[in-house]
Amino acid sequence: MYTLLHGFYKYMVQKDEYCVLILGLDNAGKTTYLEAAKTKYTKKYKAMNPNRITTTVGLNIGKIDVDAVRLSFWDLGGFYI
């Protein structure tokens, strides 16, 4: 019985989760976009100063909850052509 109630509870409160890949050239503003999105949609989030954002080595992951949807942003470091 517990399993049935627990499963029903999870079904009612779970959020749809989507992954968004932010990919682009080096110094194209990917991390700046991620910080702006987190600032706009996350309450009590203090954004980084845009002048202090450096080149991403590896990746940045940001999670944003909008209504019943959770967005996971993957900001991959830029690459050279």
C-alpha positions as CSV (number, residue, x, y, z in Angstrom):
1,M,0.0,0.0,0.0
2,Y,2.9,2.4,0.8
3,T,4.4,1.8,-2.6
4,L,1.1,2.6,-4.3
5,L,0.7,5.9,-2.3
6,H,4.3,6.8,-2.7
7,G,4.1,6.3,-6.5
8,F,0.9,8.3,-6.7
9,Y,2.5,11.2,-4.7
10,K,5.6,11.2,-7.0
11,Y,3.4,11.3,-10.1
12,M,1.4,14.3,-8.7
13,V,4.4,16.4,-7.7
14,Q,7.1,15.4,-10.3
15,K,8.2,17.9,-12.9
16,D,9.0,17.3,-16.5
17,E,12.7,17.6,-17.0
18,Y,14.4,18.8,-20.2
19,C,18.0,19.2,-21.0
20,V,19.2,22.2,-23.1
21,L,22.6,22.2,-24.7
22,I,24.2,25.6,-25.2
23,L,26.8,25.2,-27.8
24,G,28.7,27.9,-29.7
25,L,32.0,29.5,-30.6
26,D,34.5,30.8,-28.0
27,N,33.5,34.1,-26.5
28,A,30.0,34.0,-28.0
29,G,28.2,34.8,-24.8
30,K,27.0,31.3,-23.8
31,T,27.8,31.6,-20.1
32,T,26.4,35.2,-20.0
33,Y,23.1,33.9,-21.4
34,L,23.1,31.1,-18.8
35,E,23.7,33.6,-16.0
36,A,21.0,35.9,-17.4
37,A,18.4,33.1,-17.6
38,K,19.2,32.0,-14.0
39,T,18.9,35.5,-12.8
40,K,15.5,36.0,-14.5
41,Y,13.9,32.7,-13.5
42,T,15.5,31.8,-10.1
43,K,14.3,33.7,-7.1
44,K,17.0,35.0,-4.8
45,Y,19.8,34.2,-7.2
46,K,22.5,36.8,-7.3
47,A,24.1,36.9,-10.8
48,M,27.8,37.1,-11.5
49,N,29.1,40.4,-12.7
50,P,29.3,40.1,-16.5
51,N,32.8,41.6,-16.4
52,R,34.0,38.7,-14.1
53,I,32.8,35.9,-16.4
54,T,35.8,34.1,-17.9
55,T,36.2,31.6,-20.6
56,T,34.5,28.3,-19.7
57,V,36.9,25.3,-19.3
58,G,34.8,22.2,-19.4
59,L,31.1,22.9,-18.8
60,N,28.7,24.8,-16.6
61,I,25.4,23.3,-15.5
62,G,22.5,25.4,-14.5
63,K,19.0,24.2,-13.4
64,I,16.0,26.4,-13.7
65,D,12.4,25.6,-12.5
66,V,9.6,27.2,-14.5
67,D,6.1,26.2,-13.3
68,A,6.0,22.4,-13.7
69,V,9.1,22.1,-15.8
70,R,12.7,21.8,-14.8
71,L,15.3,22.9,-17.4
72,S,18.9,21.7,-17.1
73,F,21.2,23.9,-19.2
74,W,24.5,22.5,-20.2
75,D,26.9,25.2,-21.2
76,L,29.9,23.6,-23.0
77,G,33.1,25.5,-23.3
78,G,33.7,27.2,-26.6
79,F,35.9,25.7,-29.2
80,Y,38.1,27.2,-31.8
81,I,37.8,27.0,-35.6
